[in-house]
Amino acid sequence: MKLLIKGMVCDRCIYVLSEEFPKLGLEISDIRLGEVILKETNEISIDQQTIRSMLQKNGFDLIYDKKQNIISQIKNAVEKGIREQLDTGEPVKFSILISNELYKDYDSLSSMFSALEGYTLEKFIISKKIDKVKELLICTDQTLSEIASSLGYSSSAHLSNQLKKHTGFTSSYYKLMRRPEM
């Protein structure tokens, strides 16, 4: 049984669900961003409402609608692009990445995203990048310049302005949130 899952955007999401499904007595055959494939040999018959309840408790949901599935794939492509930028240090052209991942015209995907999500795809990409910037500032010793470079920003000043605009805080604030080494 293949389940399409809304809200799976990182490796931690995969980890959480790989821990939660067995608690319901369900064995996972394969798990990746946006989907879980359950083994057909599961003898326990659990209704979708029980699965959905577990998913919602952990910040996820089942996807039933074809358009919602496309939105989920777009979000996964954005996460993939951000990871790719960090891994390679090369800027990613998100319009090309998303279009290639979904085999559809970027403009139509962007319009669908805006219509269903209530904000633009560009704002979503910026938001995800800002989330990653906050994580890197808190969890690593990277400077804002290093982070800006690895995420394809034109300058650390541009990133600093975006961070302040979207969060209300400066990079210094997030650096202060680091846990002291013990």
C-alpha positions in Angstrom: 0.0 0.0 0.0 1.4 3.4 -1.1 0.6 6.4 1.1 1.3 9.9 -0.1 2.3 12.1 2.9 2.0 15.8 3.2 4.7 17.6 5.2 7.6 15.2 4.8 10.4 17.6 3.9 13.6 16.3 5.5 15.5 13.2 6.8 14.1 13.8 10.3 10.6 13.4 8.9 11.6 10.0 7.4 13.1 9.0 10.7 10.0 10.0 12.7 7.6 8.0 10.4 10.0 5.0 10.3 9.6 4.9 14.1 5.8 5.6 14.2 4.4 3.1 11.6 5.8 0.0 13.4 4.1 1.2 16.6 0.8 0.7 14.7 2.0 -2.8 13.7 2.7 -1.8 10.1 5.9 -2.8 8.3 7.5 -0.3 5.9 8.7 -1.6 2.6 10.1 1.8 1.4 10.1 5.3 2.7 11.2 8.5 1.1 10.2 12.2 1.1 6.4 12.4 0.5 5.6 8.7 0.5 5.6 5.6 2.5 5.1 2.1 1.0 3.8 -0.4 3.5 4.4 -4.1 3.0 1.4 -6.0 1.7 2.1 -8.8 4.3 0.7 -6.7 7.1 -1.8 -8.9 8.8 -3.2 -6.1 11.0 -5.9 -4.2 9.1 -5.7 -0.6 10.3 -8.1 2.0 8.9 -6.9 5.1 7.2 -8.3 7.3 10.0 -5.9 5.6 12.5 -3.0 6.2 10.2 -4.1 9.8 9.5 -4.5 10.4 13.3 -0.9 9.2 13.9 0.4 11.4 11.0 -1.4 14.5 12.2 -0.1 14.0 15.7 3.4 14.2 14.2 2.7 17.2 11.9 1.9 15.3 8.7 -1.2 14.3 6.7 -2.4 12.0 4.0 -2.6 13.4 0.5 -5.7 12.4 -1.4 -5.9 15.1 -4.1 -3.7 15.0 -7.3 -3.0 18.7 -7.1 -1.9 18.4 -3.4 0.4 15.6 -4.5 2.0 17.9 -7.1 2.4 20.6 -4.4 4.1 18.0 -2.1 6.4 17.1 -5.0 7.3 20.8 -5.5 8.1 21.2 -1.8 10.3 18.1 -1.9 12.1 19.5 -5.0 12.8 22.7 -3.2 14.2 20.9 -0.2 16.3 18.8 -2.5 17.6 21.9 -4.2 18.6 23.5 -0.9 20.4 20.4 0.1 22.1 20.3 -3.3 23.3 23.9 -2.9 24.7 23.1 0.5 26.4 20.0 -0.7 27.9 21.3 -3.9 28.2 25.1 -3.2 26.8 25.6 -6.7 23.7 27.8 -7.1 20.5 26.0 -8.1 18.0 27.5 -10.5 14.8 26.4 -8.7 12.6 27.0 -11.7 14.6 24.5 -13.8 14.9 22.0 -11.0 11.2 22.0 -10.2 10.2 21.8 -13.9 12.7 18.9 -14.5 11.6 17.0 -11.3 7.9 17.2 -12.2 8.2 17.2 -16.0 5.9 20.2 -16.2 6.1 23.9 -17.2 7.3 26.0 -14.2 4.8 28.8 -14.8 1.9 26.5 -14.5 3.3 24.8 -11.4 4.0 28.1 -9.8 0.4 29.3 -10.5 -1.0 26.1 -9.1 1.2 26.4 -6.0 0.1 30.0 -5.4 -3.6 29.1 -5.9 -3.5 26.2 -3.5 -1.1 27.4 -0.9 -2.1 31.1 -0.7 1.4 32.4 -1.2 3.9 32.4 -4.1 6.4 29.6 -4.8 9.2 32.2 -4.6 8.1 33.1 -1.1 8.1 29.4 -0.2 11.6 29.0 -1.5 12.8 32.0 0.4 11.1 30.8 3.6 12.8 27.4 3.3 16.2 29.0 2.7 15.7 31.3 5.7 14.8 28.2 7.8 18.1 26.6 6.7 20.0 29.8 7.4 18.6 29.9 11.0 19.5 26.2 11.5 23.1 26.7 10.2 23.6 29.8 12.3 22.4 28.0 15.4 24.0 24.6 14.8 27.3 25.3 13.1 30.2 27.7 13.3 29.7 28.9 9.7 29.7 32.7 9.2 26.9 34.5 7.5 29.2 35.0 4.5 29.8 31.3 4.2 26.1 30.5 4.5 25.2 33.1 1.9 27.8 31.7 -0.5 26.6 28.1 0.0 23.0 29.0 -0.5 23.5 31.1 -3.7 23.0 34.5 -2.2 24.7 37.4 -4.0 26.2 38.7 -0.8 26.0 38.3 3.0 24.3 41.8 3.2 21.5 40.5 0.9 21.0 37.5 3.1 21.2 39.5 6.3 18.5 41.9 5.0 16.3 38.9 4.0 16.8 37.2 7.4 15.8 40.4 9.2 12.8 41.0 6.9 11.4 37.5 7.3 12.2 36.8 10.9 12.6 40.2 12.6 16.0 39.1 13.9 19.6 39.5 12.8 22.2 36.7 12.4 23.7 37.7 15.7 20.5 36.7 17.5 20.6 33.2 16.1 24.3 32.8 16.9 23.5 33.7 20.5 21.0 30.8 20.5 23.8 28.3 20.1 24.2 25.9 23.0 27.5 26.2 24.8 29.9 23.3 24.3 30.1 21.2 27.4 
